[in-house]
Amino acid sequence: MASLQENEATIRISKVRYLQDKHEEVYNKVVKNSKKIKSMSLCDDCHQRANEGVFDDDTVVIPEYGRWTW
């Protein structure tokens, strides 16, 4: 949320600038051509512990790709 400007709000977490920047490379290299990943808003497709609130890089496994190394 710190990446939002003052008085700026978003209704979609996938539209937060920080998250867009963090995911830009993986989106361009893997996600945009994936048949298994339908949307960047489905965090638990790749973040294996999203249901626990864990979104660290160590728990990312991308369908059709595998572990993502940043």
PyMOL commands that set and color helices and strands:
alter all, ss='L'
color gray80, all
select helices_A, chain A and resi 13-15+17-29+31-33+43-45+50-52+57-59
alter helices_A, ss='H'
color red, helices_A
select strands_A, chain A and resi 61-62+66-67
alter strands_A, ss='S'
color yellow, strands_A
deselect
rebuild
show_as cartoon
